[in-house]
Amino acid sequence: MNQKETFETIPSTVQHCENSYRVLYEINDFTGYCDYRVFKMTGSTKPISQTIHLLTHVDMGDIIEYVHKKTPLCSNNFSEVQMTIREDSKRRLLDFLHSPI
């Protein structure tokens, strides 16, 4: 199992508070989170509206330690781990936002 597959096995929940969301990861004694702010943007020359999900804070040290125990990481994996965290947390946030209530 590679680090991305290991990451996908970690349970998470999404918490909503006003204009922000927290993707919270928890497995055994390991926890971590990614905070997002949501902005609605309208174009200055065209009336196109879009929603922006901006990653504002990350505390994933425990989760990275868990992944390292399952799939040993080295310093060369830093960029890949960062990208995996961003992609996975954003996917989980969008799944939450687009899921039926």
C-alpha positions as CSV (number, residue, x, y, z in Angstrom):
1,M,0.0,0.0,0.0
2,N,1.4,3.4,-0.9
3,Q,1.1,6.6,1.1
4,K,-1.9,7.9,-1.0
5,E,-3.8,4.6,-0.4
6,T,-2.9,4.7,3.3
7,F,-4.2,8.2,3.5
8,E,-7.5,7.2,1.9
9,T,-8.1,4.6,4.6
10,I,-8.1,7.2,7.4
11,P,-11.6,8.2,8.6
12,S,-12.6,11.8,8.5
13,T,-15.5,14.2,9.3
14,V,-16.2,17.6,8.0
15,Q,-17.3,20.3,10.4
16,H,-19.0,23.6,9.3
17,C,-18.8,26.9,11.1
18,E,-20.0,30.1,9.3
19,N,-17.8,30.5,6.2
20,S,-15.3,27.9,7.1
21,Y,-15.0,24.1,7.1
22,R,-12.6,21.8,8.9
23,V,-11.7,18.4,7.5
24,L,-10.9,16.4,10.6
25,Y,-8.9,13.1,10.4
26,E,-8.9,10.7,13.3
27,I,-7.5,7.1,13.6
28,N,-6.5,5.5,16.8
29,D,-4.6,8.2,18.8
30,F,-3.6,10.2,15.7
31,T,-5.5,13.3,14.7
32,G,-5.1,16.1,12.2
33,Y,-7.1,18.7,10.4
34,C,-7.3,21.0,7.3
35,D,-9.2,24.3,7.5
36,Y,-10.9,25.9,4.5
37,R,-12.5,29.2,4.0
38,V,-15.3,29.6,1.4
39,F,-15.5,32.7,-0.8
40,K,-18.0,33.6,-3.5
41,M,-16.4,35.5,-6.3
42,T,-18.0,37.4,-9.2
43,G,-16.1,38.4,-12.2
44,S,-15.2,42.0,-12.7
45,T,-15.9,42.1,-16.4
46,K,-18.4,39.2,-16.7
47,P,-21.2,38.2,-14.4
48,I,-19.7,34.8,-13.7
49,S,-19.9,33.6,-10.1
50,Q,-17.7,30.9,-8.7
51,T,-17.0,29.5,-5.2
52,I,-13.4,29.4,-4.0
53,H,-12.3,26.9,-1.3
54,L,-9.1,28.3,0.2
55,L,-6.9,26.1,2.4
56,T,-6.0,28.4,5.3
57,H,-4.5,26.1,8.0
58,V,-3.2,22.6,8.3
59,D,-2.1,20.6,11.3
60,M,-1.4,17.0,10.1
61,G,1.7,16.1,12.0
62,D,0.1,13.1,13.8
63,I,-1.5,11.8,10.6
64,I,1.8,12.1,8.7
65,E,3.4,10.1,11.6
66,Y,0.7,7.4,11.2
67,V,1.2,7.2,7.4
68,H,5.0,7.0,8.1
69,K,4.4,4.0,10.3
70,K,2.4,2.3,7.7
71,T,4.4,3.4,4.6
72,P,7.9,4.7,5.5
73,L,8.5,8.2,4.2
74,C,11.8,10.1,3.7
75,S,12.6,13.7,3.1
76,N,12.2,13.2,-0.7
77,N,8.5,12.5,-0.1
78,F,7.7,15.9,1.3
79,S,6.2,17.4,-1.8
80,E,4.2,14.3,-2.5
81,V,2.9,14.2,1.1
82,Q,1.9,17.9,0.9
83,M,0.1,17.3,-2.4
84,T,-1.7,14.2,-1.1
85,I,-2.9,16.2,2.0
86,R,-4.3,19.0,-0.2
87,E,-5.9,16.8,-2.8
88,D,-7.4,14.4,-0.2
89,S,-8.8,17.1,2.1
90,K,-10.3,19.0,-0.8
91,R,-11.9,15.9,-2.2
92,R,-13.4,15.1,1.2
93,L,-14.7,18.7,1.5
94,L,-16.3,18.7,-1.9
95,D,-17.8,15.3,-1.3
96,F,-19.4,16.7,1.9
97,L,-20.6,19.8,0.2
98,H,-22.2,17.9,-2.7
99,S,-23.7,15.1,-0.7
100,P,-27.5,15.1,-0.2
101,I,-28.6,16.3,3.2
